[in-house]
């Protein structure tokens, strides 16, 4: 649940509400996740964050995602596509960053630097 500070005040306050991580698996044709696309994984994460925290998505200012290999369907802006697929407010932007093995760290650092 969001802290009881009122959404009017939350607009001017930065909050780290929750975090989730996608499942991991071996990249094999017979692996447990071989039929699940990266966009589906991210859509599930964003949807679960919204649902677990009763988050009104119109208050989300940005979604920043690290993507190691932006190829195929994740070659577009995977963050923005997943935001829309997860049912977030259509005004919520999404940003995809690629720093190879440091993509997650770059996404966290970029999001933290955006906080004013």
N, C-alpha and C positions, 0 to 999 in steps of 0.2 A: 504494500500500500504506500502511496505517496505520503510524505510527512504532511501534517495538518497545518500548512502555512498559507493555504489559500492560493488558488491558481493565479490570481492577480499578482501576488508577490512572487510566485514561482517564475513568472515571466522574467523577472529581473534577478533571479537567483539561479545559479548553476547547481544542478543536482546530479549526483551519480546514484541512480536508483537501483540498478541491478546489472547483472551480466550473465551471459550464457555463452557456451561454446558449442560449435557444431560437433557431431560425432566424428571420429577419425577411423580410418580403416586402410587396409592395404589396397593399393591401386591395381587390383587384379580383375580380370573379366568375370570371375566367379565370386568376387568379394561381396560382403553383405550390403554394401552401399553402391554397387556398380550401376544400378538402375536409377539412383537418386541424383538429380542434377544439382550443381552448385547453387543455382537460383532457388530450387526447391528447399535446399538446406537452409539458406539464408532467410527465405520467406518464413520457414518454421520458427527460426530463432526470433525474428522480429515479431511474429504473431504471438509467440509465447511470452516475450517481454511485455507486450501490450496487455495480454490477458492476465498474467500473473500480478501485474501492478495496477490494473484498472486504469491504464494510461490513456488520457485523452490525447490522441495523436496530433491534434492541431497545435499542441504546445511543444512538439518536437521540432527543434530548429535545424537539425542536420543529422544525417546518418553517414558515418565514415567507416569504410570497409577496406581491409587489406585483402588483396587477391593476388596470389603468387603467379599464376599463369592465366592472364586474361585472354584465353583462346576460346574459339567456338562460341557457345551461347553466352559465356561470361565475358566475351570480348566487347560486349556493349557495356553500359554502366550497370553492373550487377547490383550495386547498392540501390539505385533508383528503381530498377525493375522489381527488386524484392520489396521495396517500400510500397509500391503500387499493388503488387500481388498480395501483400500482407494486410491490405485494407487500411493503410494509414491515410491520413488526410492528403489529398493530391498536391497540396502546397509544400509538403515535406520534401526537401532535396536529398539527394544521395550522392556520395563521392566515393570513387574507387581508386585505391592507391596500389601501386606495384613497386615493391622494393625486394623482390624475390623472397628470400628466406626471412627478411626483416619486415615484410608487409604488415603483419599484425602490429609490431612495435611502431612502425611509421604511422599507422592509422590511429593508434592511441596517442602518440605524441602530437600529431596534427590536430586531433580533436581537442586535446588539452590546451594547445596553443591558441585555439579559436575562442576559448572562454575569456570573456572580458568582465 
